Structures are given as C-alpha cells and as structure tokens.
C-alpha cells in the first residue's frame, strides 16, 4: 500500500519507525479481512493467501488453547522452513504463547535439551522425534482445523504488547 511504501522509505532513510496502532498479529488479521485472496506466504512452489493463513492460524490457536496453552507458555516449533512454520508461529502468538524455534536437523539430544530448558508446554513437529514421544505432529494438530470451514477470525487471546513472544537458543 502507499502507507507501507512510505514507511519503508522512511525506515531506509535512517528515521525511527513510527509506532503502529495495531499489534502485528492484528495487522495480519486486518490484511486478511481487506485482501483475503492476496498472497501472504510463498515457500517453494506453494503459497497461502492471507485469508487462508488467518483461518488456519486461528484454528490452530484454538487447538493450542484446548491443549492448555496459556499466556507466555513456550511452544517449541521443531519444523523445517515450509508453509507450516509461519502458520504455526502466528497460531502460537494468537493463542498467547511464546514460540521456541528449533532446527529439526539438530541432534536429538540437543532438541530434547532445548525443549526441557525452555520449559516448552507443547512441542510441534512435522516428523516424529524419538527422544520426544510426547511431541505433537503437525498433521495431528491440524487434523480438525484444516477442514474447519469457518474458524473464527481474529485473536484467540487478548494480545499484550509487552508479552514474551519468542525464546531463541544459539
């Protein structure tokens, strides 16, 4: 949009960025409401529209809340960089959780150590992890939300600007 283009020009000039009124999660919801068919994510040959992203993320957030995710609870995302990574990241934030990205190519002992040290209440992965039998597969987590034709749009939890968003291990 013209406003976004002006903001990019302003940021590239060295000026301090202006504060947004909308929380980033809400901004994605607003974009989905205004331009539901616009492309939001491209990963290789696959893509998702803003409308689909919003529907999937909201459905997954509702599932996460159903699994007991509370504000600032850690959700370990042991995922390859596919379309599911940003969908699950957004879902975690919508649920009020804090995401912990973990590279699935790490040794299993390291994955387990990060999960334990971070205090993750939920581990989401695309493939079973031998050292984490309690990990929830994306296919299992998504089984009901992908088919849900009308998941409620918008945040599942009240979004707080000062809430913990992510924990990163290096």
C-alpha positions in Angstrom: 0.0 0.0 0.0 1.1 3.6 -0.3 1.4 3.9 3.5 3.6 0.8 3.6 5.8 2.1 0.8 6.2 5.4 2.7 7.1 3.6 5.9 9.8 1.6 4.0 11.3 4.8 2.5 11.2 6.4 6.0 13.0 3.5 7.6 15.6 3.2 4.9 16.4 6.9 5.4 17.5 6.2 8.9 14.5 7.8 10.6 13.0 6.0 13.6 10.0 3.9 12.6 6.6 5.1 13.7 4.7 3.1 16.2 1.8 1.1 14.7 -1.6 1.2 16.3 -2.3 -2.5 15.6 -0.5 -5.4 17.2 1.4 -7.3 14.4 -1.0 -10.3 14.8 -4.0 -8.0 14.5 -2.3 -6.3 11.4 -2.3 -9.7 9.7 -5.9 -10.2 10.6 -6.7 -6.7 9.1 -4.8 -7.6 5.9 -6.8 -10.9 5.7 -10.1 -9.0 6.1 -9.2 -6.4 3.5 -7.3 -8.7 1.0 -8.2 -12.3 1.7 -7.1 -13.6 -1.6 -3.7 -11.8 -1.7 -0.6 -13.9 -1.3 0.7 -13.9 2.2 3.3 -16.7 2.1 5.4 -18.3 -0.6 7.5 -21.4 0.1 9.0 -23.0 -2.9 6.1 -23.9 -5.3 3.4 -23.5 -2.5 1.7 -20.4 -1.3 -1.1 -19.3 1.1 -3.4 -16.4 0.9 -4.0 -14.0 3.8 -7.5 -15.4 4.3 -6.2 -19.0 4.5 -3.3 -18.0 6.7 -5.7 -16.3 9.1 -8.2 -19.2 9.1 -5.5 -21.9 9.7 -3.7 -19.9 12.3 -6.9 -19.1 14.2 -8.0 -22.8 14.1 -4.6 -23.9 15.3 -4.6 -21.3 18.1 -7.9 -22.6 19.3 -6.5 -26.1 19.3 -3.4 -24.9 21.2 -5.7 -23.3 23.8 -7.6 -26.5 24.0 -4.3 -28.3 24.8 -3.8 -25.9 27.7 -1.5 -23.2 26.2 -1.7 -20.1 28.5 -0.2 -16.6 28.0 3.6 -16.8 27.6 3.7 -20.6 27.7 6.5 -21.8 25.5 5.6 -23.7 22.3 8.6 -25.5 20.7 8.3 -25.5 16.9 10.6 -28.2 15.6 9.9 -27.5 11.9 11.5 -27.3 8.6 11.1 -24.0 6.7 7.8 -24.8 5.0 4.4 -23.1 4.8 3.6 -24.5 8.2 6.4 -22.6 10.0 4.8 -19.1 9.7 1.3 -20.5 10.2 2.2 -22.2 13.4 4.2 -19.2 14.6 1.2 -17.0 14.1 -1.0 -19.6 15.7 1.2 -19.6 18.8 1.1 -15.9 19.1 -2.7 -15.9 18.6 -3.0 -18.4 21.4 -1.0 -16.1 23.6 2.0 -18.4 23.6 5.7 -17.8 23.1 7.4 -19.7 20.3 10.7 -21.5 20.6 12.0 -22.3 17.1 14.2 -25.4 17.0 16.0 -26.7 13.9 14.9 -30.3 13.3 18.4 -31.1 11.9 19.9 -30.7 15.4 21.0 -33.8 17.2 18.0 -35.3 19.1 19.8 -34.8 22.4 20.1 -31.1 21.7 16.5 -30.8 20.7 15.4 -32.5 23.9 17.7 -30.3 26.0 16.3 -27.1 24.4 12.7 -28.3 24.9 13.4 -29.1 28.6 15.4 -26.0 29.3 12.9 -23.7 27.7 10.1 -25.2 29.6 8.0 -25.8 26.5 4.5 -27.0 27.3 3.8 -28.1 23.7 6.2 -29.4 21.1 5.0 -29.3 17.4 6.9 -31.1 14.7 6.4 -32.5 11.2 8.2 -35.8 11.9 8.3 -38.0 15.0 11.2 -37.3 17.3 12.5 -40.4 19.0 13.6 -38.5 22.1 10.3 -36.6 22.4 7.5 -39.2 22.3 5.1 -36.5 23.6 5.7 -34.2 20.6 2.5 -33.4 18.7 2.7 -33.9 14.9 1.5 -31.0 12.8 -0.8 -33.4 11.0 -2.4 -34.3 14.3 -2.7 -30.7 15.5 -4.1 -29.6 12.1 -6.5 -32.5 11.6 -9.6 -30.6 12.7 -8.7 -27.0 11.8 -7.7 -27.6 8.2 -11.2 -28.9 7.4 -13.0 -26.4 9.6 -14.7 -24.2 7.0 -15.3 -21.2 9.3 -12.8 -20.8 12.1 -13.5 -17.6 14.0 -11.2 -14.8 12.7 -9.1 -12.7 15.0 -7.0 -13.3 18.0 -7.9 -16.1 20.4 -6.3 -14.3 23.4 -6.0 -10.7 24.2 -2.7 -9.5 22.7 -0.4 -7.7 25.0 2.4 -5.5 23.6 4.8 -6.5 26.5 4.2 -10.2 26.4 7.0 -12.7 25.8 6.9 -13.6 22.1 9.9 -15.9 21.5 12.9 -17.6 23.1 15.8 -18.4 20.8 18.7 -20.7 21.5 22.0 -20.1 19.7 
